[in-house]
Every structure is written in C-alpha cells, then in structure tokens.
Amino acid sequence: MGLAESPFLQACAGRIPSRTPVWILRQAGRYLPEYRAVRSRFPDFLSFIRTPEACAQVTCQPVDILGVDAAILFSDILTVLPPLGFDLAFREGEGPRISNPLRSGDGRELPLFDPVAELGYVHDAVRACRAALPPRTPLIGFAGAPWTVACYAVDGGGGKEFSRTRAWLHSDPSGFAKVLERIADVTADHLAAQAQAGCQALQIFESWGGIVAPSDYRRVILPSVERLIARLRERTDIPVIFYCNGASTLLGVLDGLPADVMAIDWRMSLSVARAHVGPRPLQGNFDPCLLHAPHDAIRKAVSLAHAQAAGGPWIANLGHGIMPDAPVAGLKALVDAVHALPPVVAEIED
C-alpha cells in the first residue's frame, strides 16, 4: 500500500477510507520510554527539536509501536517566534518563556522572514522523517494558529488566562489584528515549506481558541486564520486540518472556515460537531484520560464515537495531547479498537 491508499489521506480528502484511521495528538512524547531515551541525550528542548535526526527518530516511534495511520512531525508551535525577534527558551518543568514579550504600543514591528533560511532545521527534519517512515505512512506538518502563537508572544509564556493578550485584543483590536496578520503570513509560508519538504497534510493548532468569546473570535481573530489558509492555498493543495481546543464555543464561528478537516476537543460529542460541519471530515475527540480506563471501557467509547461520527469521514484521535502518564497499553487498546471497526459511512459524493 502506498500513500494514495492511506486511510488517513482518503479520509482527509472526503472519501470513505479502507479502514477508520487513527493518530494521536502529541503521540511522540514522554509517555514512551523510547522517547525519553532520545530526549535524555539533549540538554534542553530547543537543542532537541533543532536536531533533525532525533526528531525523525521520535516521529517514527509511535508508528512502529502503536500502528497509527499517520505520523506527525516532532517540533513545536513556537518555532516561528525566534525569527520574529523573540528570545525563546524552554525551562524544565516550566514550559516556554519569552524574555522580550510584545506589548501594545511598544512600537515593535514583527519582520517577515524566509522560513527556508530561518527554520531550515524544521524542514530538514521533515525530509529525515520522510526518508525514515514507511512509504505508506503520511507525515503531518503543523504550526500554531495566529491567536495561539500571539498568546505566548504577548504574555511571555504559557498559561491558562493569557490576560495581557486578551486585554490588547479589547483595548486596541485594529492594532492587535495587525500582529495576527503578520503571524498568519509567516505561518503560512512556514507550513508551505513543510509541504514542499515532504509533508502530506498540515495541521493548524488553535490551542487557546476557547478562552475568548465567540463574537471576539469572529471579529478580530478569524480574519487572520482565513488569511493564513488563503495564503497557504496559493502554495500547496495538500489537506489542511484545523484543530480548535474549546471548539464547543466556536464551531458556529468556524463553520465556514475553508479547512479540509475540522478537529475538536473532547468537551462536545461528535454528533453535535457533525451537525455543524456536515459531511466534512471530522477529527477527534477522546478525552486523553480515557486511556487510563479498562480496555473494555475504551472499546465501548470507541464504538460510541464511531456511531456519533456517522455522516462523513472520521479520523479518530484524542481531543487534546496525550498526557505524560498515559499508559501505552491503553493507547494501543484504543488504536486496535478503532482499526477493528468499519469506516464510518459518509453520506457524500466521491
């Protein structure tokens, strides 16, 4: 079987796949002993993701261990920040930290940059992954959505409230929209370069979409996402997946977004999501903590999701990234349960 027969790519294209595909958000990660062995060779996270051979090694691990239907490049959504002029560091146990965050009214201009020149290590990792993966396994590239990247750039690191970013959105929406536009442009170029390097699909992570009101998202943020996808479409026609954490509040806003696949978190049922997206391919949305359940319970949850996703292609996944303490056996049980089911019947024309 080659890439043309990939169940994942068949589903992304809106066709009925040969079997229900499954891959897992953050599937290359700390829950795997094999990942931890590779990670231990590097003094910090940035040196790790800037080493293409190591990225390729951990990208391939879940394909070999779990039998998932797609690999996702091991990288980070914040790789675009250093070329934009931000001093980014990852501190052990603290996550990302930016020592020169962007502030409203500080007069800084975010530069355009050539992603091939500035982020070549990412694209080298794509090529290394493509060379190491089985020919039948698609590779997913990714980037953060403009709002999500801006949350880190303005607040200076990770969090849950991102109050500085939300304050700027409200106090100066037109000025903040310009920041989002610049992030959208460089992100589109970066994703297009990943496609050129060898990815077969691209995912946009709106990890913090759910922290704003739907009206504010529509008014200020959505135009930048539409701009990103439009610019990307000028450069590549491979499938685009849009993942929104907090989709239960925003699916009505995102109904018309021109992404090939809509991916959601676990806080809403697939049947409700299906009512919004229609026959468009749908990805998600198991609670990551389900992996701790007895395997019979995992199989029942998979069967229920399969029924709720009826009406279009379904790509099984978690609704958020896998947790570091997730049991590998539980994840394997989920993958096996998905593969045991027939493809969801899609009421669409091929």
DAZIKA-V715314 format. One record per backbone hydrogen bond with DSSP energy under -0.5 kcal/mol. NH is the residue of the N-H (numbers start at 1). CO is the residue of the C=O. Records with the same first field share a line. If there is no record, write none. Layout:
NH->CO / CO
This chain:
5->2
6->3
10->6
11->7
12->8
13->9
14->11
15->10
17->15
20->341
23->316
27->24
29->27
32->29
33->31
36->32
37->33
38->34
39->35
40->36
41->38
42->39
48->44
49->45
50->46
51->48
52->50
54->51
55->51
56->52
57->53
58->54
59->55
60->56
61->57
62->58
64->60
65->61
66->62
67->62 / 63
68->62
69->22
71->138
73->140
75->73
79->76
81->78
82->78
83->79
84->80 / 81
85->82
86->81
88->86
89->97
91->89 / 95
94->91
95->91
97->89
98->156
99->87 / 97
101->98
102->153
106->103
111->109
115->113
118->114
119->115
122->119
123->119
124->120
125->121
126->122
127->123
128->124
129->125
130->126
131->127
132->128
133->129
137->134
138->69 / 136
140->71
141->139 / 201
143->203
144->77
145->205
149->145
150->146
151->147
152->148
153->149
154->150
155->151
156->152
158->96
166->162
167->163
168->164
169->165
170->166
171->167
172->168
176->172
177->173
178->174
179->175
180->176
181->177
182->178
183->179
184->180
185->181
186->182
187->183
188->184
189->185
190->186
191->187
192->188
193->189
194->190
195->191
196->192
197->193
198->194 / 195
199->194
200->139
201->139
202->239
203->141
204->241
205->143 / 203
206->204 / 243
207->205
209->206
210->245
211->208
212->209
217->213
218->214
219->215
220->216
221->216 / 217
222->217
224->221
225->221
226->222
227->223
228->224
229->225
230->226
231->227
232->228
233->229
234->230
235->232
236->232
239->200
241->202
242->261
243->204 / 241
244->263
245->206
246->244
247->244
249->246
250->246
251->247
253->250
254->250
255->251
257->254
259->257
260->240
261->240
262->281
263->242 / 261
264->283
265->244
268->265
273->269
274->270
275->271
276->272 / 273
277->273
278->274
280->277
281->260
282->313
283->262
284->315
286->317
290->287
291->288
292->289
293->290
297->294
298->294
299->295
300->296
301->297
302->298
303->299
304->300
305->301
306->302
307->303
308->304
309->305
310->307
311->345
312->309
313->279
315->282
316->21 / 314
317->284
319->286
322->25
326->323
331->327
332->328
333->329
334->330
335->331
336->332
337->333
338->334
339->335
340->336
341->338
347->345
348->346
